[in-house]
């Protein structure tokens, strides 16, 4: 099927336009660099159809009521299946790639290796352009005979009489053909500029972004902002704790499994901790790697909750990022932005600091902020004082947003290498939260899993792609997960337990033999894999690592403490 492009001529795009016909062909390379796979692009072919209407208003706003549908064929080479020291399978790779905007992707083994995938498109908004975040309204301009929306979508166009014709401008992959609209009335007036159109720009690639609260959103990275001069310094304006507040680390200490790393931007986790919770940076950029601008420490108010008013006053009118997470265990294992690792792609680049302001929440009537992490963002400590090493037993708990999760590798929290590189199975014991390429539980996820290196496990001691029908999806606003590791005689063990930070009890999804002998290294990671694989994302509220494996009774007491804090209230 041949789908010729429009000959751009410009004209007024103001009015309500109803799609008469469409003929769009998609071909070329699809950018998947943001997924942490063993390749950065795959080949795609297919066709799309557009129906519905588009309205351009005289004030430069628009309403996109179109529906784009179609089918695409994606060819994935065998090398792409390599993920952070292990290999995934065709039946696992489709789910994460849906994050590009596909409704579904079904992949089967290809002759000679790799995968052949059939992808379906069914989206409202962003006419004719596959999008992880299709837009149904916004602002538009028409320079150089190109309709350009504020979301970055571009269309060469020509208005002739009552007909307007578009060709989407994409390069990764290329979209050829037209969407033909019939005019149905004029709204004000905004003339089109003269010039020439053409194919430029791109739509591929997984970036980061996300709406506050539910449903993570993928987009393109933020640009730098002008920085203010100065160097970091803790001003102490955030206050300090007022009286002892019992937290999870008090419970762990009573159970003889003390916290050795504990972090939260929300609240105090130990009655013995009297320091600041975290540090914020302003006057740098959304993509800073740990420098620029000025910093301020954020402490707590009465009740042990973060002093959000101090943060608001400091960050007002500026890009504000979290520059440090203070360790509340007393071990001094503070987390700062992670540095480049040994895995290719964005993992081989230094990480960015995460937004300090993108996600606010209420807890016991107090406004606080979460650590809102996008892809290419992560925190690390490679000194890890007091962390379990070798076969040393360990516990990890975490509270995360179950409605905003990533599909890639690896949004982890826990024990990892100190060299920013991967190793053999057993050299990590970190809790993973997301959907991912490996093991899975019931439903569509997300799930709390065990990242033990060279695979991520939902159950058992065999291959990491096993399915655990006892592991529920954790889709709640405040998902609670536990990973415990130990050795019984010569047999390595692990347990995965999950719950809801607002109500209910724990579910033991697995408690049994691990796939390999534990070889803990003692580094600490948050939001990344051991080799700095930084292609996923999530929202972190609090969590801790313990020396020793906590009892089930201790787990229950910690969950009760969390629920008593009244997240979301």
N, C-alpha and C positions, 0 to 999 in steps of 0.2 A: 504494500500500500504506500503510495507516494503522498506526502503531506507537505506542499510547498509553504515557505514562509511568507509573511506579509511584506509588501513593499512599503516601508514606513513613510508616512506623509504628515503625521501630526493631526491637528484639528482639535476641536473642543470635545473633551471627554465628559463634560457635564451633562447629566441626564440619567434616566433609568434605561438600562440596556438589557434586553433579554436574549439569551443565547439561542441562535437559530441553528447553528451546526458547529461541529468541532472535528478536527482531524489532527491528532498529536502523536508523534512517534518519539520514543525515548531510546537512545542508544549511546554507548560509550562506557566510560569508567565511572563507577559510583564510589565516592570518597567514604571510606570507613576507618580513617586514621584514628578517630577518637575511641575505637572499641578495644584497643589493646591486643588485637590479633596479630598473627605473624605476617600480615600484609596490610597495605594502606588503601588499596582499592580493589574492586572486583568489577567484572564486566556485566552490563545489564542491557536488555532490549525489551521493548514492550510498546503498548499503545494506551492512550488515555482518552476519555471522553468527558466533556464538560456540559452541564445543564444548569438551569437556574437563571439568575439575574445579577447584575452589578450596577450600583448607583454611585455616580460621582456628583458631589454637591459643589455649589459655587464657592463655598468657604474652604474648599480643599480637603474636606472629609469624604469618606466613602463607606459604603455598606456592601460587603461581598456575600451574596446569598447563593453562590454557586455550589454545586456538588461535582467533585472530580472523582471518577471511578475508572478502573481498568486493571490490567494484569501485566506483570513484568516478569521476565525470566532472568534470574541472577546465577552466574557461574562463579563458584568459589574454588580457587585452586587449593590443593592439598596443603601448601605452605601456610595458608591462612588459618588452619585449624590449630596451629601452635599458639598456646596462650600461657605466658608467664611460667615457662619451665615444664609444661605439660601439654597434652593434646586433647582437644575436645572432639566431638562427633557431630555429624550432620544433623542428627535429630535434636541437638542442643543449641546449635548456632542460630537457628531461625528466630527463636524468641527474643534474644537480645537485639538482633538487627531490626526488629519491628520498631524499635525506638526511633528509627529514621522517619517514621510516619506511616508505615504500612499497617494495614488492618490485620493481616496475617502473612506468615511466611512458612511454607512447608518445604523442607529440604530432604533430599535422598542422596545416598552415595552415588557418585558418578563413576563410570568405568574408567579405570586408570588413576583413581584418586580424586579427592576433592568432593564437592557437592553441587548438585543441580537443584535450584530452588525456584518455586513458583510463589510470587508475591502478589497480593491483592491490595488495591488502593480504593478507599471509600472515605472521602473527607469532605467536610463543609468548610468553605473559605479557601483563600490562596489559590485562585482559579488556575488549574493546569499545572500546579507546582507541588510535587510531593513535599510535605512539611511535617516535622514533628510537632509544630505549633502553628497550625493554620489559622490565619487571621480573618475575621469576619467584619472588621471595621478598623478605622484608623485614618491617617492622613495620606494624601497623595499629591504628586507634582507631575508635570509633563514636559520636562526639559529634553531637548534634542529628539523629539518624537518618540519618547519613551515614557510610558506610565510607570512611575516609581512610587512604591508605597513606603511608609515609614518602617515597615518590617524588613525592608531590603528586597522585596519582590520587584522584578522589572519585566516590562513587556514592550517590545517594539509595537507601534500601533499606527493605524490610519483610519481617519473618519472620512467617509464619502457619503454625502446625503444622510439618509437615516440608518446607515450601516457603519459599525465600528469593528475593526478586525485587529486581533492581537496575536503576537507570537511570543511565548515566554522566552526570556533570555536566561539560559543556563549553559554551563560548560561541563559540569561533573554530576550527572551525565548531560549530554546535549539533548535538548528538546526541539524538534522540528515540527512545523505545521502551524495551524491557526485555530483561534476561537473567533467565531463570527457572531456579533451581536446585532440585534435590530433595535433601533431607538424607539422609545415609547414616551417621549416628553422631555422638555428642557427644564433644568432647574438652575436659574441664575445664568452665569456665564463665566468661563475661565478658558481663554484661548490656549491652544497648544503652541509650543515653540517649534521653530523650524530647525532642520538639521537632518541627521541621518541616524538610523537605528543600528541594529546589528546585534550579534551574540556577544555578550560580555557579562562577567560576573559568574557566580556559581551558587548552587543550592546545596551541594553535598556537604558532608562532614558533620560529625557529631560534636557539638560544643557543650556549653553549659548554660545554665540559666535556671529558671524554675519559678513557679508562682509561690507566694507565701502560703504555707500550709499544705493543702492536699494537691496531689498530682504534679509531679515534677515536670518541668518543661525544658526542652533542649533548644538551644539557639546558638548565636555566635558570640564570641567572647567580648568583654567590655574593653573599651579603649582607655588609654592612659589619660590621666588628668594632671594638670600642673601641680607640682608638689610645693609645699612650703618648706622653707629652709629649716634646719634644725635636726637634731638627733634624738633618738628615743630617750625617754626618761620617765620614771614613775612618779607622778605628782601626788599620789595618795588621795586624790579628791573623791575616790569611790567609797571612802569610809572603811570601817573594819567591823568585825563581828561584834554582836552585842549579846553577851552571855553564851554559854555552851548550848549547842544544838545537836541532838543525837542524830547520827546519819548512818548510812550503810557501813562505813568503815569502823564505827563503834561496834556494830553487830559482828562484823568479821573478826575484830580483835577479840571479842568475847569467845568466839569459836576457835581461837588459836590459829586463824588463817588471816593474818593482818594484811591490810592494803599496802601495796608497795608502789602503786601508781593510781591516782584518783583525780578525775577531772570533771568540771561542770562549769558552764557559763550561767547556770540557773540558780544553784544553791550550794550551801556548805554540806560536805559529805562526812565530816568528822567533827566531833565536839572539841577535839584537841587542836584543830586547825584555826589559826587566828590571822592568817595572811589574806592576800588578795586572791580573787578567783581567776581573773584573766587580765590581759592587757590589750588595749586597742590602739590602732595606728590611723591617723588621719593625715591628709595632705600628701599622700603618695599616689598610688593608682590601684585600680581593681586587679591588676595583674602584677603587683609587686611581689618580689621573691624574698622579702624580709628586710627591706631597707627603705629609706626615705621618710619624709614627713616627721611628725612628732607622735609620741606615744603617751598613754596614760593608763595606770593600773585601775582596775575596777574592783571594788571591795563589796561588802554586804551591808544590809540594813538589819534592823531588829527582826528576829525570826529566822535569820540565816539566809535570806534571799539576796540575789545580786542587786546592786544599786544601779538600776537602769536609768534613773534620773541623771546620775553623774555621766553615764555614757551618752545619753541624749544631749546633754549640755556640751560635751566635748565634741561629739561627732556632727553636730548640727551643720547642715549645708556642705558636708564634705563626704567623699568616699571614705568609708571607715572599715577597716579590716581587723581581724583578731591576730595580733602579733605574737601572743604567748598564752598558753594554758598552764596555769600554776598547778603543780602537783600538791594535792592536799594530804598525801600519805605521810608526810614528814621526811621522805627520802630525797626530796629535791629533784625529782625526775620531771622537770618542766618540759613541755612540748613547744617547739618552734617549727617554723615551716620546713618541710622536707627538702632534701637536696637530690640531685639527679641520681638515677640508678643505672643498673646494667642492662635493663630491658630496652629494646628500641622504641621508637615513636616518642610520644610526649613523656614517657617514663624516663627518657634519657635527658630530660630538661629539669631544672629546678622547679619545685612546686610553687604555686601562688598561695598567698594568704586568703582565708575565707572571709566572706562578708560578716560584719558584726551587727548589721542592721536589717538584713533581708527577712528574718523570721522572728517576730515577737510572739509571746504567749503569756497566758495568765497562770499563776500558780498560787494557791491560797490567797487570791485577791490581789496579788502583786504582778505588775508587768515586768517581764524579764526577756532576755534574748537567747535564742539557741545558736549553736554553731552551724550555720547554713553553708554546706560544702558543695561546690560544683566539681565537675571533672577538672583535672589538672591542679587540684588543690589537695594538700595533705600536710600532716604534722608528724614530727619524729624526734626521738631521743636515742642516740646511739651509745650512751654511757650506761644507762639503766642500773642505777645502784639498787641492790637488794632484789633484783628481778630473778625469778626462777631460771636456772640454766640446767643443761644436761637433761637428766630424767626428773628433775625437780617438779613436784606437783604444783598445780596452778588453778586459779579460778578467774573468770572474767564475767562481768555483767555489763549490760549496756541498755540505755533507753534511746530509741530512735523513732523517727517519723515513719510509720508504716504506709503512709500515703504519698511519700516522695522518696523513691528509690531508683537506683541505677541498675542497668542490665549487664554491666561489663565488669572488668577486673580492675581493682578489687577494693571495695569499701570495707576495710578491716579495722579492728581495734584489738590490740594485744601484743603478744611477744613475737619478735621477728629478728632477722639478722642485724648485725651492726655494720655491715659492709654495703648496704643498699643493693644487695644482689640475692638472687634465688639460690636454693640449695636442694638437698634431697628431702623427700617426705619425712616429716617429723622434726624438721629444723624450724618450723613455725608452729605456734598454737595461738591463733587469733580468731576472734569471732567475725564472721562475714555476714553482711546484711544486704540482700538484693535478690535478683533472679539468676543471673549469671549463666555460665556455660557448662556447669558440672552437675553435682547432685541437686535434687530438688525434693520437695514434699508434696502435700496435697494442694489442689487448686493451682492457681497461677502465680502464687507468691505475693509478696516477698517472703523469704525464709531466713531465719538465723541458721547459719551453717558453720562448719569448722574448716578454716583455711590452715592446712598443715604443710603447705608447700607442695608443688607439683600436683595440685588438685585441691578441690574444695568438697568436703564430705557432708552428706545429710544423714548417713547411717553406715554402719558396718565397717569392716576392715578390708574389703575388696576394692574394686575400681571405684573412682570418685563419681562416676555418673549414675550411681544407684539411686532409686526412688524410695523415699521413706513415707509410707502411708500413715505413719503416726505423727508426722510433723505438719502441723497446720500452717496455712499462710498467716502472716502477721500483718494484717491490713489496718490495724487500729491506729488512732492518732498518736498514741504513745506506746510503741511496741517494746516489750521487755524480753531480753534474751540472755541466756547464761550458757557459757562453755566451760566445762571442767575437765582437766586432764591430770592423769596420775599413772602410776605403774603398780600393778599387783603381782608381786613376785617378779617374773621376767616378762609379764604381759602388759603392754601399754594399753591404757584405758582412756575413754573419753565419754562425756555425757553432754547432751544438748537439751536444755529445758527452756520453755517459752511461756510467756504470759502477757497480761495487759497491765500497764502501769497505773490504770485507773480503777480496775476492779477484777475480781475473780482469782483463781488459783493457778499454780504452775502446771504445765503439761510436760511430762518427761517423754521426749520424742525418741531418744536413744540413750542407752547406757551400757556400754560393752567394749569390746576389743577395738583398738585403734589400728590403722593400717601400717604403722611403723614405730620403731623405738623412738622415744622422745629425745630430741637433741637441741633443747632450748638454747637460744643464743643471747637473750637478755636485752635486745633492743626493743623499743616501744614505738608502735605505729598507730596512726589514726587517719582513716580515710584513704589509705593507700595499701598496696601489697608490699611484701618484703623487698622486692626489686624496684620499688617505687612505681609499680603499675598504678596509674592514676586516672584511668578512663571511666570510673564510675562516680557516683555522687550519693549524697544522703544528708540527713539533718540529725545532729548529735545533741542530746540534752545532758546526759551524764553517764559515767561509767568508771569502773575500777578494775584493777588487776590485783590478785591476792597471791601471797606466798603460801602454798598449801592448797589442797582441794577442800572447799567448804562442804559441810554436810548438807543434806537435803533440808534439814530443819533450819539451818542458817540461811539457805536460799529463800525459804518461805518467809523468814523474819525480815530479810532485806526487801522482798517484794511488799510486805506489809508496811514497812517504813516508807517506801516509795509511794504507795497508794495513799498513805496518811498525809503526804506532802500536798496532795490535791492538784495534780497536773491538770491544766485545762479549766480550772475553776477560779 
